Amino acid sequence: MDERNGKMNFDESIEFLRNLTKFGFNFGLNRIEELLRRLGNPQRELRVIHVGGTNGKGSTAAMIAGILQAAGHKTGMFTSPHIHSYCERYKIDAIDISRDRIAEMMTVLRPHLEEMVAEGFEHPTEFEVSTALGFLYFYREKVDFLVLEVGLGGAIDSTNVVIPLVSVITNVAMDHMDYLGNSVREIAGVKSGIIKRGVPVATAADDPDALEVIREAARERGCRLLEVGREVTWQSKTSTPEGQEFDIFTPQRVYKNMFLKLAGHHQVVNAATAVAAIELLAGHVYLIDEKAVARGLAAAKWPARLEIVREDPRVVLDGAHNLHGSATLKKALTEVFSYRSLILVFGMLGDKEREKVVAMLAPLARAVVVTKPNSPRAGDWEKIADEVRKYVNEVYLIENIHQAVQKGIEMAGSEDLVCITGSLYMVSEARELFAGRL
């Protein structure tokens, strides 16, 4: 830090944020509300589409942002975690924030954090500070809309200080049970915390218990609920690893011949959810035409989700970090991709349902390379190999992620598929190997 003027540079800003991880997951909105109050409550000046759910939040947010941008609106998007750089979390019209702007925002934030602690407040967590940074940045950049992804859960997630124009709950499945609850019904209750009085909601939740909880929350809070899969439907036409074509049907309109570069049937559901959110904006007199929807969906990108990063052999990355995501990956591996045999490179955090995920994916593979996610939560990562051996004879244990990926590629012939999956920490590090191709 420049001691003369108190300015932080980018590396100092990121180090400061990383050091805040010592505060862990410290739930509650008091700290973020106090910090934002000191900043002048920039979040209150933003038009927000708030996107929660278990899986598909990032893809759906990217599609909503893409449509708004295609319609000519200056569109901010805040998502987490990042794949390679903290700058990825903050985008305006699909362009990452610059390193200098992060340093500038942190230079503004740091004195407020120090004053809070001096006055007896708890120090905000890393995610709370990064959320506040986002609100300040998007406010100063005067975006027309902010597509805001929930970090974890909903009710007491630090993004839940906003009153959005539209709320979105993509789906509800078992994940983060140590924080959110031990049943789909409990988790749905937490996710439904983003539903605000009178604010319309779109959801693609298909679990009956989750849907019942979401419906009840919407009813209690006087919200219009648009259900994807019931009121908003779709019809797939073509589906390949390189993309897919489909129609979407809503109570208002038929969107013919939509195209996505993102693979997997679940992305069509996410697209329908994004369109539902866009149509709910019409209630706020923000009308988006069909051509903008088509352009926005066709331009949508989301890294490390069935992302092809190499050919011959074909290598696909997918951050399927929970059981629901693994089921989606299995469906794509069996229905979208064609190959002679599958080599799986797999690394998952210790607090996930690893045994169930292994039972779902390992039987598809000829060989599996087990590796260690770069995270303190990796736990006894080697023990996954014992689970894998129940289904696969050829199993390798390689701690270094890059070496594990190279082993997977070496074993594959030109007609085989290498799938790198598990923890996003692991997948992001593996993706670095292919950076020159992306």
LOLUM-162133 format. One record per residue (C-alpha): residue number from 1; residue in three letters; x, y, z negated. Coordinates in steps of 0.1 Angstrom, whole numbers, always signed. Each point is the difference from the previous one (the first is absolute). Layout:
<atoms>
@gudo=NUM donu=ALA px=X py=Y pz=Z
...
</atoms>
This chain:
<atoms>
@gudo=1 donu=MET px=+0 py=+0 pz=+0
@gudo=2 donu=ASP px=+12 py=+35 pz=+8
@gudo=3 donu=GLU px=+3 py=+14 pz=-35
@gudo=4 donu=ARG px=-1 py=+36 pz=+12
@gudo=5 donu=ASN px=-35 py=-1 pz=+14
@gudo=6 donu=GLY px=-14 py=-33 pz=-13
@gudo=7 donu=LYS px=-5 py=-15 pz=+35
@gudo=8 donu=MET px=+0 py=-38 pz=+3
@gudo=9 donu=ASN px=+12 py=-18 pz=+31
@gudo=10 donu=PHE px=-17 py=-31 pz=+15
@gudo=11 donu=ASP px=+22 py=-26 pz=-17
@gudo=12 donu=GLU px=-4 py=+17 pz=-34
@gudo=13 donu=SER px=-38 py=+1 pz=+5
@gudo=14 donu=ILE px=-2 py=-37 pz=+9
@gudo=15 donu=GLU px=+23 py=-9 pz=-29
@gudo=16 donu=PHE px=-23 py=+21 pz=-23
@gudo=17 donu=LEU px=-31 py=-18 pz=+12
@gudo=18 donu=ARG px=+17 py=-35 pz=-3
@gudo=19 donu=ASN px=+10 py=+8 pz=-36
@gudo=20 donu=LEU px=-37 py=+6 pz=-8
@gudo=21 donu=THR px=-8 py=-37 pz=+7
@gudo=22 donu=LYS px=+11 py=-5 pz=-37
@gudo=23 donu=PHE px=-34 py=+13 pz=-9
@gudo=24 donu=GLY px=-15 py=-30 pz=+19
@gudo=25 donu=PHE px=-38 py=-2 pz=+6
@gudo=26 donu=ASN px=-13 py=+24 pz=-26
@gudo=27 donu=PHE px=-37 py=+4 pz=+9
@gudo=28 donu=GLY px=-22 py=+29 pz=-6
@gudo=29 donu=LEU px=-6 py=+34 pz=+17
@gudo=30 donu=ASN px=+10 py=+24 pz=-28
@gudo=31 donu=ARG px=+36 py=+4 pz=+12
@gudo=32 donu=ILE px=-8 py=+4 pz=+37
@gudo=33 donu=GLU px=-28 py=+24 pz=-8
@gudo=34 donu=GLU px=+22 py=+22 pz=-22
@gudo=35 donu=LEU px=+28 py=+0 pz=+26
@gudo=36 donu=LEU px=-24 py=+10 pz=+27
@gudo=37 donu=ARG px=-15 py=+27 pz=-22
@gudo=38 donu=ARG px=+35 py=+15 pz=-3
@gudo=39 donu=LEU px=+3 py=-1 pz=+38
@gudo=40 donu=GLY px=-33 py=+18 pz=+5
@gudo=41 donu=ASN px=-20 py=-31 pz=+8
@gudo=42 donu=PRO px=+9 py=-3 pz=+37
@gudo=43 donu=GLN px=-20 py=-32 pz=+3
@gudo=44 donu=ARG px=-33 py=+20 pz=-3
@gudo=45 donu=GLU px=+8 py=+19 pz=+32
@gudo=46 donu=LEU px=+3 py=-32 pz=+21
@gudo=47 donu=ARG px=-26 py=-18 pz=+21
@gudo=48 donu=VAL px=+7 py=-36 pz=-11
@gudo=49 donu=ILE px=-10 py=-35 pz=+13
@gudo=50 donu=HIS px=+9 py=-23 pz=-29
@gudo=51 donu=VAL px=+9 py=-35 pz=+9
@gudo=52 donu=GLY px=+1 py=-29 pz=-26
@gudo=53 donu=GLY px=-3 py=-37 pz=+1
@gudo=54 donu=THR px=+22 py=-31 pz=-4
@gudo=55 donu=ASN px=+13 py=-5 pz=+35
@gudo=56 donu=GLY px=-1 py=+20 pz=+32
@gudo=57 donu=LYS px=+1 py=+34 pz=-17
@gudo=58 donu=GLY px=+31 py=+12 pz=+19
@gudo=59 donu=SER px=-11 py=-12 pz=+34
@gudo=60 donu=THR px=-35 py=+15 pz=-5
@gudo=61 donu=ALA px=+15 py=+33 pz=-12
@gudo=62 donu=ALA px=+22 py=+1 pz=+31
@gudo=63 donu=MET px=-29 py=-6 pz=+23
@gudo=64 donu=ILE px=-22 py=+27 pz=-17
@gudo=65 donu=ALA px=+30 py=+24 pz=+2
@gudo=66 donu=GLY px=+6 py=-9 pz=+37
@gudo=67 donu=ILE px=-37 py=+7 pz=+9
@gudo=68 donu=LEU px=+0 py=+33 pz=-18
@gudo=69 donu=GLN px=+33 py=+10 pz=+17
@gudo=70 donu=ALA px=-14 py=-11 pz=+34
@gudo=71 donu=ALA px=-30 py=+23 pz=-6
@gudo=72 donu=GLY px=+24 py=+29 pz=-4
@gudo=73 donu=HIS px=+2 py=+3 pz=-38
@gudo=74 donu=LYS px=+32 py=+6 pz=-18
@gudo=75 donu=THR px=+0 py=-32 pz=-21
@gudo=76 donu=GLY px=+20 py=-9 pz=-31
@gudo=77 donu=MET px=+4 py=-36 pz=-12
@gudo=78 donu=PHE px=+14 py=-11 pz=-34
@gudo=79 donu=THR px=+7 py=-38 pz=-4
@gudo=80 donu=SER px=+22 py=-22 pz=-22
@gudo=81 donu=PRO px=+23 py=-18 pz=-3
@gudo=82 donu=HIS px=+24 py=+9 pz=+28
@gudo=83 donu=ILE px=+19 py=-25 pz=+21
@gudo=84 donu=HIS px=+34 py=+17 pz=+4
@gudo=85 donu=SER px=-2 py=+37 pz=-11
@gudo=86 donu=TYR px=-20 py=+20 pz=-25
@gudo=87 donu=CYS px=-7 py=+24 pz=+29
@gudo=88 donu=GLU px=-24 py=-26 pz=+15
@gudo=89 donu=ARG px=-25 py=+6 pz=-28
@gudo=90 donu=TYR px=-9 py=+35 pz=+13
@gudo=91 donu=LYS px=-10 py=+5 pz=+36
@gudo=92 donu=ILE px=-16 py=+28 pz=+19
@gudo=93 donu=ASP px=-12 py=-10 pz=+35
@gudo=94 donu=ALA px=+19 py=-33 pz=-4
@gudo=95 donu=ILE px=+34 py=+18 pz=-6
@gudo=96 donu=ASP px=+18 py=-6 pz=-33
@gudo=97 donu=ILE px=+8 py=+28 pz=-24
@gudo=98 donu=SER px=+36 py=+12 pz=+3
@gudo=99 donu=ARG px=+26 py=-7 pz=-26
@gudo=100 donu=ASP px=+3 py=+38 pz=-5
@gudo=101 donu=ARG px=-37 py=+4 pz=-8
@gudo=102 donu=ILE px=+1 py=-28 pz=-26
@gudo=103 donu=ALA px=+29 py=+17 pz=-17
@gudo=104 donu=GLU px=-19 py=+33 pz=+2
@gudo=105 donu=MET px=-31 py=-15 pz=-16
@gudo=106 donu=MET px=+20 py=-17 pz=-27
@gudo=107 donu=THR px=+18 py=+33 pz=-8
@gudo=108 donu=VAL px=-35 py=+15 pz=-6
@gudo=109 donu=LEU px=-12 py=-30 pz=-20
@gudo=110 donu=ARG px=+30 py=-6 pz=-23
@gudo=111 donu=PRO px=-4 py=+31 pz=-23
@gudo=112 donu=HIS px=-37 py=-8 pz=-5
@gudo=113 donu=LEU px=+9 py=-35 pz=-11
@gudo=114 donu=GLU px=+27 py=+13 pz=-24
@gudo=115 donu=GLU px=-25 py=+25 pz=-15
@gudo=116 donu=MET px=-26 py=-27 pz=-4
@gudo=117 donu=VAL px=+23 py=-22 pz=-20
@gudo=118 donu=ALA px=+12 py=+30 pz=-20
@gudo=119 donu=GLU px=-36 py=+8 pz=-9
@gudo=120 donu=GLY px=-6 py=-36 pz=-13
@gudo=121 donu=PHE px=-16 py=-16 pz=+31
@gudo=122 donu=GLU px=+10 py=-34 pz=+12
@gudo=123 donu=HIS px=+23 py=+1 pz=+30
@gudo=124 donu=PRO px=-20 py=-8 pz=+32
@gudo=125 donu=THR px=+9 py=-33 pz=+17
@gudo=126 donu=GLU px=+18 py=-4 pz=+33
@gudo=127 donu=PHE px=-32 py=-5 pz=+19
@gudo=128 donu=GLU px=-17 py=+29 pz=-17
@gudo=129 donu=VAL px=+28 py=+23 pz=+10
@gudo=130 donu=SER px=+1 py=-13 pz=+35
@gudo=131 donu=THR px=-38 py=+5 pz=+2
@gudo=132 donu=ALA px=+3 py=+36 pz=-12
@gudo=133 donu=LEU px=+28 py=+6 pz=+25
@gudo=134 donu=GLY px=-24 py=-12 pz=+27
@gudo=135 donu=PHE px=-28 py=+23 pz=-10
@gudo=136 donu=LEU px=+23 py=+30 pz=-2
@gudo=137 donu=TYR px=+16 py=-8 pz=+34
@gudo=138 donu=PHE px=-33 py=-5 pz=+18
@gudo=139 donu=TYR px=-15 py=+31 pz=-16
@gudo=140 donu=ARG px=+29 py=+21 pz=+11
@gudo=141 donu=GLU px=-1 py=-14 pz=+35
@gudo=142 donu=LYS px=-37 py=+8 pz=+2
@gudo=143 donu=VAL px=-11 py=-33 pz=+14
@gudo=144 donu=ASP px=-36 py=-3 pz=+12
@gudo=145 donu=PHE px=-4 py=-34 pz=-16
@gudo=146 donu=LEU px=+20 py=-23 pz=-23
@gudo=147 donu=VAL px=-4 py=-37 pz=+2
@gudo=148 donu=LEU px=+9 py=-11 pz=-35
@gudo=149 donu=GLU px=+8 py=-37 pz=-8
@gudo=150 donu=VAL px=-6 py=-12 pz=-36
@gudo=151 donu=GLY px=+32 py=-12 pz=-17
@gudo=152 donu=LEU px=-13 py=-27 pz=-23
@gudo=153 donu=GLY px=-36 py=-8 pz=-10
@gudo=154 donu=GLY px=-21 py=+32 pz=+2
@gudo=155 donu=ALA px=-17 py=+13 pz=-31
@gudo=156 donu=ILE px=+31 py=+12 pz=-18
@gudo=157 donu=ASP px=+24 py=+1 pz=+30
@gudo=158 donu=SER px=+17 py=+34 pz=+2
@gudo=159 donu=THR px=-16 py=+6 pz=+35
@gudo=160 donu=ASN px=-34 py=-1 pz=-17
@gudo=161 donu=VAL px=+1 py=+37 pz=-10
@gudo=162 donu=VAL px=-16 py=+10 pz=+34
@gudo=163 donu=ILE px=-36 py=+5 pz=+9
@gudo=164 donu=PRO px=+2 py=-14 pz=+36
@gudo=165 donu=LEU px=-23 py=+5 pz=+30
@gudo=166 donu=VAL px=-2 py=-38 pz=+4
@gudo=167 donu=SER px=+12 py=-29 pz=-21
@gudo=168 donu=VAL px=+10 py=-34 pz=+16
@gudo=169 donu=ILE px=+4 py=-34 pz=-17
@gudo=170 donu=THR px=+15 py=-23 pz=+26
@gudo=171 donu=ASN px=-5 py=-33 pz=-20
@gudo=172 donu=VAL px=+4 py=-15 pz=-34
@gudo=173 donu=ALA px=+21 py=-31 pz=-8
@gudo=174 donu=MET px=+21 py=-14 pz=-28
@gudo=175 donu=ASP px=+32 py=+21 pz=-4
@gudo=176 donu=HIS px=+17 py=+18 pz=-28
@gudo=177 donu=MET px=-21 py=-19 pz=-25
@gudo=178 donu=ASP px=+23 py=+10 pz=-29
@gudo=179 donu=TYR px=-12 py=+36 pz=+6
@gudo=180 donu=LEU px=-34 py=-2 pz=+17
@gudo=181 donu=GLY px=-18 py=-30 pz=-15
@gudo=182 donu=ASN px=-4 py=-37 pz=+3
@gudo=183 donu=SER px=-30 py=-3 pz=+22
@gudo=184 donu=VAL px=-11 py=+16 pz=+33
@gudo=185 donu=ARG px=-28 py=+16 pz=-18
@gudo=186 donu=GLU px=+23 py=+17 pz=-25
@gudo=187 donu=ILE px=+24 py=+11 pz=+28
@gudo=188 donu=ALA px=-29 py=+14 pz=+21
@gudo=189 donu=GLY px=-10 py=+20 pz=-30
@gudo=190 donu=VAL px=+34 py=+17 pz=-1
@gudo=191 donu=LYS px=+1 py=+5 pz=+38
@gudo=192 donu=SER px=-35 py=+15 pz=-2
@gudo=193 donu=GLY px=+14 py=+27 pz=-22
@gudo=194 donu=ILE px=+8 py=+21 pz=+31
@gudo=195 donu=ILE px=-37 py=+3 pz=+8
@gudo=196 donu=LYS px=-10 py=+35 pz=-10
@gudo=197 donu=ARG px=-35 py=+14 pz=-5
@gudo=198 donu=GLY px=-17 py=+8 pz=+33
@gudo=199 donu=VAL px=+31 py=-9 pz=+21
@gudo=200 donu=PRO px=-7 py=-25 pz=+28
@gudo=201 donu=VAL px=+18 py=-34 pz=-1
@gudo=202 donu=ALA px=+10 py=-25 pz=+27
@gudo=203 donu=THR px=+10 py=-35 pz=-10
@gudo=204 donu=ALA px=+9 py=-33 pz=+18
@gudo=205 donu=ALA px=-1 py=-20 pz=-33
@gudo=206 donu=ASP px=-15 py=-34 pz=+8
@gudo=207 donu=ASP px=+4 py=-17 pz=-34
@gudo=208 donu=PRO px=-36 py=-2 pz=-14
@gudo=209 donu=ASP px=+10 py=+10 pz=-35
@gudo=210 donu=ALA px=+22 py=+29 pz=+12
@gudo=211 donu=LEU px=-28 py=+12 pz=+23
@gudo=212 donu=GLU px=-25 py=-1 pz=-28
@gudo=213 donu=VAL px=+23 py=+21 pz=-22
@gudo=214 donu=ILE px=+6 py=+26 pz=+28
@gudo=215 donu=ARG px=-36 py=+2 pz=+9
@gudo=216 donu=GLU px=-10 py=+6 pz=-37
@gudo=217 donu=ALA px=+27 py=+27 pz=-3
@gudo=218 donu=ALA px=-12 py=+17 pz=+31
@gudo=219 donu=ARG px=-36 py=-2 pz=-12
@gudo=220 donu=GLU px=+8 py=+14 pz=-34
@gudo=221 donu=ARG px=+19 py=+29 pz=+15
@gudo=222 donu=GLY px=-25 py=+9 pz=+27
@gudo=223 donu=CYS px=+24 py=-9 pz=+29
@gudo=224 donu=ARG px=-8 py=-11 pz=+35
@gudo=225 donu=LEU px=+17 py=-34 pz=+5
@gudo=226 donu=LEU px=+9 py=-11 pz=+35
@gudo=227 donu=GLU px=+7 py=-37 pz=+1
@gudo=228 donu=VAL px=+25 py=-14 pz=+25
@gudo=229 donu=GLY px=-11 py=-34 pz=+11
@gudo=230 donu=ARG px=-37 py=+8 pz=-4
@gudo=231 donu=GLU px=-8 py=+36 pz=+13
@gudo=232 donu=VAL px=+33 py=+3 pz=+18
@gudo=233 donu=THR px=+10 py=-31 pz=+21
@gudo=234 donu=TRP px=+24 py=-9 pz=+27
@gudo=235 donu=GLN px=+5 py=-24 pz=+29
@gudo=236 donu=SER px=+35 py=-12 pz=+9
@gudo=237 donu=LYS px=+8 py=-3 pz=+37
@gudo=238 donu=THR px=+37 py=-8 pz=+2
@gudo=239 donu=SER px=+26 py=-7 pz=-26
@gudo=240 donu=THR px=+38 py=-4 pz=+5
@gudo=241 donu=PRO px=+31 py=+6 pz=-21
@gudo=242 donu=GLU px=+4 py=+32 pz=+19
@gudo=243 donu=GLY px=-34 py=+14 pz=-7
@gudo=244 donu=GLN px=-38 py=-5 pz=+3
@gudo=245 donu=GLU px=-31 py=+14 pz=+16
@gudo=246 donu=PHE px=-34 py=+2 pz=-16
@gudo=247 donu=ASP px=-33 py=+19 pz=-3
@gudo=248 donu=ILE px=-13 py=+16 pz=-32
@gudo=249 donu=PHE px=-37 py=+5 pz=-7
@gudo=250 donu=THR px=-12 py=+25 pz=-25
@gudo=251 donu=PRO px=-35 py=+14 pz=-9
@gudo=252 donu=GLN px=+9 py=+31 pz=+21
@gudo=253 donu=ARG px=+20 py=-12 pz=+29
@gudo=254 donu=VAL px=+17 py=-28 pz=+20
@gudo=255 donu=TYR px=+37 py=+3 pz=+5
@gudo=256 donu=LYS px=+9 py=-21 pz=+30
@gudo=257 donu=ASN px=+34 py=-14 pz=+10
@gudo=258 donu=MET px=+20 py=+12 pz=-30
@gudo=259 donu=PHE px=+36 py=-11 pz=-1
@gudo=260 donu=LEU px=+25 py=-6 pz=-28
@gudo=261 donu=LYS px=+37 py=-7 pz=+2
@gudo=262 donu=LEU px=-3 py=-17 pz=-34
@gudo=263 donu=ALA px=-5 py=-38 pz=+1
@gudo=264 donu=GLY px=-24 py=-21 pz=-21
@gudo=265 donu=HIS px=-38 py=-1 pz=-4
@gudo=266 donu=HIS px=+3 py=+18 pz=-33
@gudo=267 donu=GLN px=+12 py=+31 pz=+18
@gudo=268 donu=VAL px=-33 py=+1 pz=+20
@gudo=269 donu=VAL px=-18 py=+1 pz=-33
@gudo=270 donu=ASN px=+23 py=+28 pz=-12
@gudo=271 donu=ALA px=-7 py=+18 pz=+33
@gudo=272 donu=ALA px=-38 py=-3 pz=-6
@gudo=273 donu=THR px=+5 py=+13 pz=-36
@gudo=274 donu=ALA px=+20 py=+30 pz=+14
@gudo=275 donu=VAL px=-28 py=+7 pz=+24
@gudo=276 donu=ALA px=-26 py=-3 pz=-28
@gudo=277 donu=ALA px=+20 py=+26 pz=-20
@gudo=278 donu=ILE px=+2 py=+23 pz=+30
@gudo=279 donu=GLU px=-38 py=-2 pz=+5
@gudo=280 donu=LEU px=-6 py=+8 pz=-36
@gudo=281 donu=LEU px=+19 py=+32 pz=+6
@gudo=282 donu=ALA px=-27 py=+10 pz=+24
@gudo=283 donu=GLY px=-22 py=+7 pz=-31
@gudo=284 donu=HIS px=+25 py=+28 pz=-8
@gudo=285 donu=VAL px=-4 py=+13 pz=+35
@gudo=286 donu=TYR px=+33 py=-14 pz=+12
@gudo=287 donu=LEU px=-10 py=-17 pz=+33
@gudo=288 donu=ILE px=+26 py=-21 pz=+17
@gudo=289 donu=ASP px=-7 py=-12 pz=+36
@gudo=290 donu=GLU px=+5 py=-35 pz=+13
@gudo=291 donu=LYS px=+30 py=+9 pz=+21
@gudo=292 donu=ALA px=+19 py=+12 pz=-31
@gudo=293 donu=VAL px=-9 py=-32 pz=-18
@gudo=294 donu=ALA px=+14 py=-21 pz=+29
@gudo=295 donu=ARG px=+32 py=+21 pz=+2
@gudo=296 donu=GLY px=+5 py=-1 pz=-37
@gudo=297 donu=LEU px=-4 py=-37 pz=-3
@gudo=298 donu=ALA px=+22 py=-7 pz=+30
@gudo=299 donu=ALA px=+28 py=+21 pz=-15
@gudo=300 donu=ALA px=-2 py=-15 pz=-35
@gudo=301 donu=LYS px=+32 py=-17 pz=-13
@gudo=302 donu=TRP px=+7 py=-16 pz=-33
@gudo=303 donu=PRO px=+34 py=-16 pz=-7
@gudo=304 donu=ALA px=+6 py=-35 pz=-14
@gudo=305 donu=ARG px=-36 py=-12 pz=+7
@gudo=306 donu=LEU px=+2 py=-28 pz=+26
@gudo=307 donu=GLU px=+28 py=+22 pz=+15
@gudo=308 donu=ILE px=+20 py=-16 pz=+28
@gudo=309 donu=VAL px=+36 py=+11 pz=-4
@gudo=310 donu=ARG px=+18 py=-24 pz=+24
@gudo=311 donu=GLU px=-6 py=-23 pz=+29
@gudo=312 donu=ASP px=+19 py=-33 pz=+9
@gudo=313 donu=PRO px=-6 py=-12 pz=-26
@gudo=314 donu=ARG px=-30 py=+21 pz=-9
@gudo=315 donu=VAL px=+2 py=+14 pz=-35
@gudo=316 donu=VAL px=-30 py=+14 pz=-18
@gudo=317 donu=LEU px=+0 py=+19 pz=-33
@gudo=318 donu=ASP px=-30 py=+1 pz=-23
@gudo=319 donu=GLY px=-2 py=+14 pz=-36
@gudo=320 donu=ALA px=-26 py=-25 pz=-11
@gudo=321 donu=HIS px=+7 py=+6 pz=-37
@gudo=322 donu=ASN px=-30 py=-17 pz=-15
@gudo=323 donu=LEU px=-24 py=-30 pz=+5
@gudo=324 donu=HIS px=-25 py=+20 pz=+20
@gudo=325 donu=GLY px=+27 py=+14 pz=+23
@gudo=326 donu=SER px=+15 py=-35 pz=+4
@gudo=327 donu=ALA px=-34 py=-14 pz=+11
@gudo=328 donu=THR px=-1 py=+28 pz=+26
@gudo=329 donu=LEU px=+35 py=-9 pz=+12
@gudo=330 donu=LYS px=-9 py=-37 pz=+2
@gudo=331 donu=LYS px=-30 py=+9 pz=+22
@gudo=332 donu=ALA px=+22 py=+20 pz=+23
@gudo=333 donu=LEU px=+27 py=-27 pz=+2
@gudo=334 donu=THR px=-25 py=-26 pz=+9
@gudo=335 donu=GLU px=-23 py=+20 pz=+23
@gudo=336 donu=VAL px=+20 py=+29 pz=+16
@gudo=337 donu=PHE px=+36 py=-12 pz=+4
@gudo=338 donu=SER px=+10 py=-30 pz=+20
@gudo=339 donu=TYR px=+33 py=-18 pz=-6
@gudo=340 donu=ARG px=+17 py=-34 pz=+0
@gudo=341 donu=SER px=+9 py=+1 pz=-37
@gudo=342 donu=LEU px=+1 py=+25 pz=-28
@gudo=343 donu=ILE px=+30 py=+10 pz=-22
@gudo=344 donu=LEU px=-11 py=+19 pz=-31
@gudo=345 donu=VAL px=+23 py=+24 pz=-19
@gudo=346 donu=PHE px=-17 py=+6 pz=-33
@gudo=347 donu=GLY px=+6 py=+20 pz=-31
@gudo=348 donu=MET px=-26 py=+10 pz=-26
@gudo=349 donu=LEU px=-1 py=+18 pz=-33
@gudo=350 donu=GLY px=-3 py=-20 pz=-32
@gudo=351 donu=ASP px=-33 py=+15 pz=-11
@gudo=352 donu=LYS px=-20 py=-11 pz=+31
@gudo=353 donu=GLU px=-19 py=-32 pz=+7
@gudo=354 donu=ARG px=+30 py=-16 pz=+16
@gudo=355 donu=GLU px=-11 py=-36 pz=-3
@gudo=356 donu=LYS px=-33 py=+7 pz=+18
@gudo=357 donu=VAL px=+17 py=+21 pz=+27
@gudo=358 donu=VAL px=+26 py=-28 pz=+6
@gudo=359 donu=ALA px=-28 py=-26 pz=+3
@gudo=360 donu=MET px=-17 py=+22 pz=+26
@gudo=361 donu=LEU px=+30 py=+8 pz=+22
@gudo=362 donu=ALA px=+27 py=-27 pz=-5
@gudo=363 donu=PRO px=-20 py=-28 pz=+17
@gudo=364 donu=LEU px=+1 py=+20 pz=+33
@gudo=365 donu=ALA px=+38 py=+1 pz=+1
@gudo=366 donu=ARG px=+26 py=-24 pz=+13
@gudo=367 donu=ALA px=+26 py=+16 pz=-23
@gudo=368 donu=VAL px=+0 py=+26 pz=-28
@gudo=369 donu=VAL px=+28 py=+24 pz=-11
@gudo=370 donu=VAL px=-7 py=+12 pz=-36
@gudo=371 donu=THR px=+16 py=+33 pz=-9
@gudo=372 donu=LYS px=+0 py=+25 pz=-29
@gudo=373 donu=PRO px=-20 py=+33 pz=+2
@gudo=374 donu=ASN px=+21 py=+30 pz=-10
@gudo=375 donu=SER px=-20 py=+8 pz=-31
@gudo=376 donu=PRO px=+3 py=-5 pz=-38
@gudo=377 donu=ARG px=-33 py=-19 pz=+3
@gudo=378 donu=ALA px=+15 py=-27 pz=+22
@gudo=379 donu=GLY px=+1 py=-23 pz=-30
@gudo=380 donu=ASP px=+10 py=-36 pz=+4
@gudo=381 donu=TRP px=-1 py=+3 pz=+38
@gudo=382 donu=GLU px=+19 py=-33 pz=+6
@gudo=383 donu=LYS px=-29 py=-20 pz=-15
@gudo=384 donu=ILE px=-21 py=+8 pz=+30
@gudo=385 donu=ALA px=+21 py=-25 pz=+19
@gudo=386 donu=ASP px=-13 py=-28 pz=-22
@gudo=387 donu=GLU px=-35 py=+10 pz=+10
@gudo=388 donu=VAL px=+9 py=+2 pz=+37
@gudo=389 donu=ARG px=+16 py=-35 pz=-1
@gudo=390 donu=LYS px=-35 py=-14 pz=-7
@gudo=391 donu=TYR px=-9 py=+9 pz=+36
@gudo=392 donu=VAL px=+33 py=+3 pz=+20
@gudo=393 donu=ASN px=+30 py=-22 pz=+2
@gudo=394 donu=GLU px=+24 py=+27 pz=+14
@gudo=395 donu=VAL px=+4 py=+26 pz=-27
@gudo=396 donu=TYR px=+29 py=+25 pz=-5
@gudo=397 donu=LEU px=+8 py=+22 pz=-30
@gudo=398 donu=ILE px=+18 py=+32 pz=+11
@gudo=399 donu=GLU px=+1 py=+29 pz=-25
@gudo=400 donu=ASN px=+12 py=+27 pz=+25
@gudo=401 donu=ILE px=-30 py=+12 pz=+21
@gudo=402 donu=HIS px=+20 py=+8 pz=+31
@gudo=403 donu=GLN px=+17 py=-34 pz=-1
@gudo=404 donu=ALA px=-33 py=-17 pz=-5
@gudo=405 donu=VAL px=-15 py=+17 pz=+31
@gudo=406 donu=GLN px=+31 py=-9 pz=+21
@gudo=407 donu=LYS px=-4 py=-36 pz=-11
@gudo=408 donu=GLY px=-36 py=+0 pz=+10
@gudo=409 donu=ILE px=+9 py=+14 pz=+35
@gudo=410 donu=GLU px=+29 py=-25 pz=+4
@gudo=411 donu=MET px=-24 py=-29 pz=-5
@gudo=412 donu=ALA px=-26 py=+12 pz=+25
@gudo=413 donu=GLY px=-2 py=-9 pz=+36
@gudo=414 donu=SER px=-13 py=+24 pz=+27
@gudo=415 donu=GLU px=-36 py=-15 pz=-4
@gudo=416 donu=ASP px=+0 py=+2 pz=-38
@gudo=417 donu=LEU px=-13 py=+27 pz=-22
@gudo=418 donu=VAL px=+19 py=+14 pz=-31
@gudo=419 donu=CYS px=-24 py=+16 pz=-25
@gudo=420 donu=ILE px=+15 py=+22 pz=-28
@gudo=421 donu=THR px=-25 py=+5 pz=-27
@gudo=422 donu=GLY px=-6 py=+5 pz=-37
@gudo=423 donu=SER px=+9 py=+30 pz=-22
@gudo=424 donu=LEU px=+1 py=+33 pz=+18
@gudo=425 donu=TYR px=+33 py=+6 pz=-17
@gudo=426 donu=MET px=+14 py=-30 pz=+18
@gudo=427 donu=VAL px=-17 py=+7 pz=+33
@gudo=428 donu=SER px=+12 py=+36 pz=+1
@gudo=429 donu=GLU px=+36 py=-11 pz=-6
@gudo=430 donu=ALA px=-3 py=-27 pz=+27
@gudo=431 donu=ARG px=-14 py=+27 pz=+24
@gudo=432 donu=GLU px=+32 py=+20 pz=-3
@gudo=433 donu=LEU px=+17 py=-27 pz=+22
@gudo=434 donu=PHE px=-22 py=+9 pz=+29
@gudo=435 donu=ALA px=+0 py=+38 pz=-4
@gudo=436 donu=GLY px=+17 py=+4 pz=+34
@gudo=437 donu=ARG px=-28 py=-18 pz=+18
@gudo=438 donu=LEU px=-29 py=+19 pz=-15
</atoms>
